[in-house]
Amino acid sequence: MSVLSVLKERGFIEDLTHTDELEDYLSNNRATCYIGFDPTAASLHVGSLVCIMALAHMQRHGHRPIALVGGGTGLIGDPSGKTELRKVITQEQIDENKEGIRTQLARFLDFSDDKALLLDNAKWLTQLEYIPFLRDIGRHFSVNRMIKAESYKARIDSEDGLTFIEFNYMLLQAYDFMQLAKSYDCFLQMGGSDQWGNIVAGIDLTRRTLGKQAFGITFPLITTASGIKMGKTHKGAVWLDAQRFSPYEYYQFWVNADDADIARFLALFTFLSMEEIDQIKNLEGAELNKAKIILAYEACKICHGEDEAVKALKASVSMFGSIEISKELLPGSTIPRGKHSAVNEKSVPSSSYNKDDLIGKTPVVDLFLETGLCNSKSDARRLIKQGGGYINGSRIAAFDQIILEDDVKENEILLRAGKKKYHKIILN
């Protein structure tokens, strides 16, 4: 099966250009493709996973992926999908963020022997001269056509409007595509659906300046069954960096997915075969919950490594009880099979406190805020008032309740928010 067929079958593709020619190109060539990544943070998040997994599938089918970090365009800001002007960041910040992004991408892509490349468009964009750029590149763009692009229309209609700096972004991204085609034989750009206008502009510029056919693929915006944008939680973004979002929390994010999303998420965010995934679409109840556990395990393994996935699995069992995973359920998964019994596991999120500073002095509502179980004291008060706050399995009676000696079990206090969010307090 061709990589294009795989991407279609697994739900990656929303739109593409030159369908027949692209299929022929990918079937008969070792293609080079690219996706751009915004360097405004040192970590990517779950919202980038569709793009990352698409590059991984391309590499697994013998093609060469390029992850293009927008060090140059990051100094301006992409208006696509945004309703406000981005903050300007320094080159030093971009360089630092780029290293973090490379580390994360290396979990998904093999960068050895140039099997995949990490490039920075600052290499060529910061060398451009304005007058030659207008003469050689700007003349190929129609302002009438540009302002019809969805990315520009949203900004024009916003309160702040569209700045001239941002208006240049389409030209710069198109120039990226042309430059990659010229220097790296890269003739396929992929990206989110909000990038369609920029991708088409790059295809057109490559044809006009190099006389070469280029292609584009866009991916759908992934939302959960409840309509929420993928990756949004009570704590904000689900980061791929283990320091920002622990492997255990990452595992819990996936295991808490809506029942209606499991088959779709297995197709998008794991490498398990579609034949196996199709077989779980009619599962319900306990068996579907076990499929969620495999989804969480596989997603955690890809992002953080198998050791961390096993630790997260054990930590989850220690919190929520024993489970048994049969050999027949999604057999392509490397999850340990058989019965997993609850054990004391250190991977559960925890914080250390001085016992003398805590006992008889600290309101429980403060701990819920400090440990990240709640976003604010008002959230914590609301949670406790509604009966969703627990200490060592006992419901908290009042939000102003003080931590007492009786709340300590073997120098530990286990806090719980709702049914599935835990944090362990270790006293010293």
N, C-alpha and C positions, 0 to 999 in steps of 0.2 A: 504494500500500500504506500502511495506517495505521501510525502509530508503534508501536502496541501489537503489530501483526503483525510489524513489523521487530524489535522487542525479543524477541519469542518466537522468531522464526526464527534470530536470532543467538545465542540461548542465555542471555539475560539473566534471564529470569523463572523464579523458583521457585514463587511463589505470588502470588495477587492476590485482591482482594475485589470482589464485585459485577461479575462478568466482563462481562455484556452491557451493564449500565448504564455501566461504565467505557469500553467500546469506543464506545458512543454518545456519551458525554461528550467523548472525545478526538477523535472524528470530526467533531463539530459545533460545537466551541468552540475558541477560542484559550486553552488551559488554562494555568494556572500551577501548577507542581509544585515540590516541594522535597526536598532531602536534607540531613541534618545532618552536619557535619564536626567532629571533635574538635580543639580548638586546643591540645593539649598539646605540640606541636612546631611549629617554624617551617616544616616541610616535610611534605607528604603523601607517601605511598609507594605502591608498586605495588598494595598491598592495597586502596587506595581507587579504583583505576582503573575497576573495573566501575561504581561509582556515578558517577564523573566522566563516563565515556563514555555512560552512560544519559542524563545531563543534556544532553550534547552532541547526542545523537540527538533528544531532545525539542525542543531549540532548532532543529535542522535541519528539523524538521517544523512549524515555525511556533509552537511553544509557548514559554512563558517560564519558564526555570528559576530557582530560588532556591537558592543555596548558603548554608545557615544555619550560621554558626559558633557553636558552643556556648560563648560567653563566660560565660553564666550557669550553665548546667549543668556547664561545665568546672570551675567552682569546687567542684562536688560530686563528679562522676565517675559515669559510666554503668556500672552493674554488668553490662550485657548482654555475655555471652560472656567475662566475667572471673571469675577465682577468687580475686582478692585486691583489697584496697582501693587505689584510685589515690592517688598523691601529690597533695597540694593545691598548686596553682600560683597565683601572684599575678595581679592584674588587669594589671599592667605586662607580665608574661610573655605573657599572653593577647593583649594588644594587639599586641605584637611578632610573635607567631606568626601572628596574623590577617593581617598585611601580607604575610608570606611565602606564606601559603595563597592570598591573592588573586592574587599575582603568578603562581603556578603555574596556578591555574584559568583565568587570562586566556589561557593557551595553548590551552585547550580550548573556552572559552565567550567569546562576544562580549558584553561588558558595556556597550557604547556605547548611548546612548539608551534605557536601562533594558530592553534586550533580555534581559538577565540581571541578577539582583540578588545582592549579597553582603550578608547581614544578620547581626546578632549578637543572640542572644536575651537578652543582658544588658540590652538596651534596655528590655524589659518585665519580665523576671524579677526584676531587682534593685529594681524599684519596687513589688513586691507587698507587701501587708500580710498578716500571718499569719492573723489572725482572719477577715477577709473572704475570704481564699483558702480556708480550711477550710470556711467557710459556703457559698460560691458554687461552689467546684470540688470540694473533698474529698468532699462529700456524694454525688457521683455515682459514687464508686469503692467497690467491694466488696473488702475485705481478703481474703476467702475466694477470690475470683477472682484477685486479684493474685498471691498466693503460689503459684498453680498455673502462673504464667508461667515458661517455661524460664529466662529471665534471672535471676529471683529464686531458683528452685530450686537452680541451680548455686551461687549465693553462700551460700544457707542451709546447703547440704551441705558447704561448704568449712570449713577449719579456723578461719578468722577469722569466719565467719558473715556476716550481712547487717546493716550499720549502719542506723540510722533515717534518716540522711542519704541513703543510697543508696535506701532504700525509697521516698523521695519522688520519685525520678527519673521514674518512669512518669507521675506526676501532672504534673510539669513539662514533659515532652515532649508529653504530650497537650495541655497548655495552649499550648505552642508552635504546634501544629497548629491549634487553635482560633483563636489570635491571628492567624496567617497567613491563615486563611480569612476572618476578620472584616476584617482591614486590607488584604489584598492579593488577595482572591478566589482563594486558593490552596486547592484541594480535592483535591490528590493528594500523598501523601507516599510516597517510595520509600526503600529502604534494604536493608541486609544481612538475611539470614534471621534473625539474632539479634534484629532489631528488630520482629519480627512482633507481639509482645504490646504494645509501646509504640505501634505504628502503629494497631492495632485499638482501643486505648484512646483515641487521639486522634480516630478516626472516631466513636466512641461519644460522646465529650464534645462534639464539634462538632454532632452530631445533637441532643443533649439541650439544649445551650445556645443554638444558633443556628437549629435546625430545618432544617439543610442536610445534604445527602448528600455525604459525603467518601469518598475511595477510598485504597487502599493497594496497593503492589507491593513484593515482596521479591525479592532476588537471591540466587543460591546462593553458598555459600562456594566459591571457586575453588581447587582443588588441582591440582597437576601430575599427569602420568600415573603418577608414582612415589608419589603420595599425600602429597606435601609441600605445606604451605600456600603459596599463591602469594606470591612476593616474598621468601621466606627464602633467604639464601645464606650462605656461609662468613663473609661480612663483616657479616652482620646484614641490616637492612631495605634494600630497593632504593628509595632516596629519589628523589623527582622533582626535587629541588633539585640543580642542576648543581654546586654547591659541596660538597655532601655525597656525591654519586655522579655522577661525570663523564659527559658524553654518550657518551664511548667505552665506559665501563663499562656504561652503560645499554644501549647497542647490543649489547655482548657478552652481557649477561643474556638478551636475546631470541634472539640467534643461537645460544645454547647450549641452547635449549629442546628438550625431548624430541620425537622424531619424531612420537609419537602426539598431541602437543598442537598441532601447527602449524595445522591447519585451524580448530580451536576458538579458538585465540588470534588468528588472523587475523579471525575473526568478531567476537570480543569487543573487540579492542584496536586495530583499524584501521577505516577507513571503506570499504575495498574491497568491491565488490559480492559478494553471496552466489553469484551465477552464476559469477564468477571463482573464488571460494574453493572451490566444489564441484568444480571441474575439477582441483584439485591434490590431492584426497583419496587418489588412487591412485598418486601419485608415490612413487618410492623413490630411494635412493642420492643421486647427485650432483644430480639435478633437485630432489629434496626439500630438499637443502641450500641450493639457490638460492632456494627458496621461503622458507626460514628467513632468508636474507639480506634478502629483501623485507619479511618481518615485522619484522625488526630495524630496517630503514631507515624503514619507515612509522611504527612506534611511536616511534622517536627523533625523527622529523620532527614528529609531533604534539606531543610533550612539549618538545622543545628547539629546534625550527625546522629548516628545510630545510638551511641552511648547516652546522649542527652535524651533521646526519645525513650529509651528504656527507663531512665531515671524518672522521666515525667510520667510514664505509664505506672511505675511502682508508686510514685507519690500520689497519683490519682486514686489508685486502689486503696492506699492507706487512709485516704479521706472518705471515699465513697463506698468501700466494701469490696469483697471478692468478686471476680468475674472469671468466666471461662470462655476462651476463644477456640473454636473448633478448627480443625485443619481444612474443612470444606469451605469456610467463609472467606471469600476473597483470597484464595490460596497463593496468589502472587506476592502478597505482603510478607515481609520478613518479621512481622510482629511475633514475639515468642508465643507459642501455642500452649494450650492446656489451661489449668486453673491458676489464677494469680490471687494469692491470699494477702490480706492486709498486713503490712509490716510498718514499723516506725521508719519513715523515710524523710531524709533531710532536704529533699528537693522542694518541699512545700515552701512557698515564700515565707520568710521569717525576718524578724528584727530583734536586735539585742537591746535590753534596757537594764539600767541599774535598779535593783530591787528596791532599795531605799528611796529612790526618786519616784517610784511608781505606786507602791502600796500605800493606801490611805490618802493619796494626794491627787491622783490623776483621774479625771472623769473618763468613762469609757468612750464617750463621744469623741474625745480628743484622739484616742487610739485609732478609732475607725477612720479618722481623717489622716492621721500621720502615716498609717500603713497603706493608704491608697484604696481601702475598701469602699470609701465614699469620697466624692469630689469636694465636699464642703461640710461644715458643721450642720448647716440646714438640711443637707441630704442625709447626714447621719441621724439627726433628730427625727426626720420623717421616717427613715427606715426603722428606727427603734419604736417609734409611736405605732407603726403599722405591724409590729411584731416580727420584723425580719432580722433583728440583731441578736446574736447568741454569743455566750461565753461558755466554752467547754460543753456545748450541746444544750445549755439552759438558756431559755429566752430572757433577754434583758428587760427588766421591769420599767426602768425610767432612763431617759437620756442623760440625766445628771447623776446617774449611779457612779460611785467611786470604786475603783479597783481595790479589792480587799484581799487579805491573806487567804481567805477561803477560795478565792478564784484561781489560786496557783496550784497546779498539779505537776509534781516532779520538776519544779522550777520552770514550768511552761504555762502559757495561757493560750488557748486556741480560740480565736475570734472567727465568727462566721457572719457574712452578710447574705441574706437570702438562702437559697438552697445549695449553691455551688461555689461560693467565693470564700476562701479561707485565708487566714494569715496567722502565723504562729509567733507569739512573743516569748523570747528566751530571756530569762532573768539571770543576772550574774551579780 
